[in-house]
Amino acid sequence: MADDYTIPQHWDHYTAQDHAVWKTLFERQTALLPGLACAEFVEGMRQLPMAADRIPNFDELNATLKPTTGWQVVAVPGLVPDEVFFEHLANRRFPSGNFIRGAHQLDYLEEPDVFHDVFGHVPMLMHPVMADFIQLYGEAGLRAQRIGKLTELARVYWYTVEFGLLQEAQGMRLYGAGIASSFTESVFSVQSPSPNRIAFDLERVMRTNYRIDDFQESYFVLNSLDDLLELARIDFDPIYARLNDGVSHPPRRILEGDVVLHNGTHAYSQQP
């Protein structure tokens, strides 16, 4: 393993069972996502050399991705330290686990694998706005780590890149990778009456905790992907100063001043 935690993908080491798991995951998500995923995700998927029959080869992905937005996928053995992660993003390298979950883990995996990282993230990296936003986020992450604001900034990534929703003319659509790669949360996030759906407000998001062990209780909704670049280019220092009061909010709470697009029933989270 290199100092930046990168490793060879070793594509030839994948077994027939590994490719079969990819096929199962790929086929059920591509059948499910029309009408749920945003147009930019669908178009990114269409342009990439990604199919059901085999786990993508990163070299082949990069041959399309890098000329389009300057990004490339690099293999890592799993989660990497925050500083390493941000350094990769700041240099338009997306770290992807080179392993795939077992057949018994189709619906939940604690550590992101090649399906989450490639199927979930890479189609959006084909879009210039997301490509720029994630690079700028990597740069902001390095600074936030130095000044002790990483917890607050991480919430921005969580509620956009991982679990973000977008309002399109046709209705609510998903663009976050954590949703796009999840068979059950894809439908839950867009269609279930259980979660809140709240118009995105940066400081509100930076004060909101999130669930790492289950479906989100609130999703934050952008009007346009272009809003991401506005978020990335603002001066964070005044917001960081206000965040010094330490106030944070539970994931399900509706606040005065929220633009509530859907006030959730929270029926799911109240189940025994």
C-alpha positions in Angstrom: 0.0 0.0 0.0 1.3 3.4 -0.9 1.5 6.3 1.5 -1.8 7.7 0.2 -3.4 4.3 0.9 -3.8 3.5 -2.8 -3.4 -0.1 -3.9 -3.9 -1.9 -7.3 -7.4 -2.8 -8.0 -6.4 -6.4 -9.0 -9.4 -6.7 -11.2 -8.3 -10.2 -12.3 -8.6 -11.3 -8.7 -12.3 -11.0 -8.6 -14.1 -14.3 -8.5 -17.2 -15.4 -10.4 -19.1 -15.0 -7.1 -17.9 -11.4 -6.8 -19.1 -10.6 -10.3 -22.4 -12.4 -9.6 -22.9 -10.1 -6.5 -22.2 -7.0 -8.7 -24.7 -8.3 -11.3 -27.4 -8.8 -8.7 -26.9 -5.3 -7.2 -26.5 -3.6 -10.6 -29.6 -5.1 -12.2 -31.9 -4.4 -9.3 -30.7 -0.8 -8.9 -30.9 0.0 -12.6 -34.4 -1.4 -12.8 -35.4 0.6 -9.7 -33.8 4.0 -10.3 -35.8 5.4 -13.3 -38.2 7.9 -11.8 -36.2 8.1 -8.6 -32.7 9.2 -9.7 -32.0 12.7 -11.0 -31.4 13.2 -14.7 -27.7 13.9 -14.1 -27.2 10.5 -12.5 -29.0 8.7 -15.3 -26.9 10.5 -17.9 -23.6 9.8 -16.1 -24.5 6.1 -15.9 -25.3 6.0 -19.6 -21.9 7.5 -20.5 -19.8 5.2 -18.4 -18.4 1.8 -19.3 -20.4 0.1 -16.6 -22.6 -3.0 -17.1 -24.2 -5.8 -15.2 -21.9 -8.6 -16.3 -18.8 -7.7 -14.4 -17.3 -5.3 -11.8 -15.9 -2.3 -13.6 -12.3 -2.1 -14.3 -11.0 1.2 -12.9 -8.6 1.8 -15.8 -11.6 1.6 -18.2 -13.7 3.9 -16.1 -10.9 6.4 -15.9 -10.5 6.4 -19.7 -14.0 7.9 -19.9 -14.1 9.8 -16.6 -10.8 11.7 -16.7 -11.2 13.3 -20.1 -14.7 14.4 -19.1 -14.2 16.0 -15.7 -10.6 15.4 -14.8 -11.5 12.8 -12.1 -10.1 9.3 -11.7 -11.0 6.4 -9.5 -8.2 5.0 -7.3 -8.4 1.7 -5.4 -8.0 1.6 -1.6 -8.4 -1.3 0.9 -11.4 0.3 2.7 -11.9 3.5 4.7 -8.9 5.8 4.8 -8.0 8.5 7.3 -9.8 11.8 6.9 -6.7 13.8 5.8 -5.9 11.2 3.1 -9.5 11.2 1.9 -9.6 15.0 1.6 -6.2 15.1 -0.1 -7.5 12.6 -2.8 -10.7 14.6 -3.3 -8.8 17.9 -3.6 -6.7 16.4 -6.4 -9.7 14.9 -8.2 -9.0 11.3 -7.1 -12.0 9.3 -5.8 -10.9 6.5 -3.5 -12.9 3.4 -3.9 -12.8 0.2 -2.0 -11.6 -2.6 -4.3 -13.6 -5.3 -2.6 -17.3 -6.2 -3.0 -19.7 -7.3 -0.3 -20.8 -10.9 0.1 -24.1 -12.3 -1.2 -25.4 -12.2 2.4 -24.8 -8.5 2.7 -26.8 -7.1 -0.3 -28.8 -4.6 1.7 -26.4 -3.3 4.3 -22.6 -3.0 4.6 -20.8 -1.0 7.3 -17.8 -0.2 5.1 -18.3 1.2 1.5 -17.4 -1.3 -1.2 -16.9 -1.1 -4.9 -20.6 -1.1 -5.6 -21.3 1.8 -3.3 -18.3 3.8 -4.4 -18.5 3.2 -8.2 -22.2 2.7 -8.9 -23.2 5.3 -6.3 -20.6 8.0 -6.8 -19.0 7.8 -10.2 -22.0 8.6 -12.4 -22.3 12.0 -10.6 -18.6 12.7 -11.1 -19.3 12.8 -14.8 -21.3 16.1 -14.2 -19.1 19.2 -14.1 -20.9 20.8 -11.1 -20.5 17.7 -8.9 -17.0 17.3 -10.1 -16.1 20.8 -9.0 -18.0 20.6 -5.8 -16.3 17.5 -4.5 -12.9 18.9 -5.3 -13.7 22.1 -3.4 -15.1 20.0 -0.6 -11.8 18.2 -0.3 -9.9 21.5 -0.1 -12.4 22.7 2.5 -12.0 19.4 4.5 -8.3 19.9 4.8 -8.8 23.3 6.3 -11.7 22.2 8.5 -9.6 19.5 10.0 -6.9 22.0 10.9 -9.3 24.4 12.7 -11.4 21.7 14.4 -14.6 22.1 12.3 -14.6 18.7 10.6 -17.7 17.4 12.4 -19.8 20.3 11.1 -18.4 20.2 7.5 -18.8 16.4 7.4 -22.6 16.9 7.7 -22.5 18.9 4.4 -21.0 15.9 2.6 -23.4 13.5 4.3 -26.6 15.5 3.4 -25.4 16.2 -0.2 -23.0 13.8 -1.8 -24.2 10.8 0.2 -27.9 11.4 1.0 -28.9 14.5 -1.1 -32.2 15.0 -2.8 -33.0 17.3 -5.7 -36.2 19.0 -6.8 -36.7 18.5 -10.5 -39.7 19.6 -12.7 -40.9 16.0 -12.6 -40.7 15.7 -8.9 -38.3 14.8 -6.1 -35.2 12.9 -7.2 -32.2 11.5 -5.5 -28.5 12.2 -6.3 -26.7 11.1 -3.2 -24.6 8.0 -3.6 -25.7 6.4 -0.3 -29.2 6.4 -1.6 -28.5 5.6 -5.2 -26.6 2.4 -4.2 -29.3 1.3 -1.7 -32.2 -0.8 -2.9 -34.4 0.0 0.1 -33.4 3.6 0.8 -33.8 4.7 -2.9 -37.6 4.3 -2.6 -37.8 5.4 1.1 -36.0 8.7 0.6 -38.1 9.8 -2.3 -41.5 8.2 -1.7 -42.0 7.2 1.9 -44.2 9.5 4.1 -41.9 8.7 7.1 -38.9 11.1 6.7 -38.8 14.9 6.6 -37.8 16.6 3.4 -36.5 20.1 4.0 -35.2 22.7 1.7 -31.4 22.9 1.9 -29.9 25.6 4.2 -26.2 25.4 4.8 -26.0 26.4 8.4 -29.0 24.3 9.3 -27.3 21.3 7.7 -24.1 22.0 9.5 -26.0 21.8 12.8 -27.9 18.6 12.1 -26.8 15.2 13.2 -27.4 12.2 11.0 -28.0 8.5 11.2 -25.2 6.1 10.3 -27.0 2.9 11.2 -30.4 3.3 9.4 -32.4 5.3 7.0 -32.2 9.1 7.4 -35.0 10.8 9.4 -34.6 14.0 7.4 -33.4 14.7 3.9 -32.3 18.1 2.6 -33.4 19.1 -0.9 -31.6 21.3 -3.4 -33.5 23.3 -6.1 -30.6 22.7 -8.6 -27.2 21.0 -8.6 -25.8 24.5 -9.4 -26.5 25.3 -5.8 -23.7 23.0 -4.8 -21.1 25.4 -6.3 -22.6 28.3 -4.4 -22.2 26.3 -1.2 -18.6 25.5 -2.0 -17.5 29.0 -2.8 -18.9 30.8 0.2 -16.7 32.1 3.0 -17.1 29.5 5.8 -15.4 31.5 8.5 -18.5 33.5 9.6 -20.5 30.3 9.7 -17.8 28.5 11.7 -17.8 31.4 14.2 -21.6 31.0 14.7 -21.2 27.3 15.1 -19.0 27.9 18.1 -22.1 28.0 20.3 -22.2 24.2 19.9 -25.9 23.9 19.2 -26.8 20.9 17.1 -30.1 19.3 16.3 -31.5 15.8 16.3 -32.0 14.4 12.8 -35.9 14.4 12.9 -36.5 17.9 14.4 -38.3 20.5 12.4 -37.1 24.0 13.3 -38.8 27.4 13.0 -37.6 28.9 9.8 -37.3 25.5 7.9 -38.9 25.4 4.5 -40.6 22.1 4.9 -41.4 20.3 1.7 -42.7 17.2 3.5 -43.3 16.9 7.3 -42.6 13.3 7.9 -44.8 10.9 9.9 -41.6 9.1 11.3 -43.6 5.9 11.2 -40.5 4.0 10.2 -38.3 5.2 13.0 -41.1 4.5 15.6 -41.4 0.9 14.7 -40.4 -1.5 17.5 
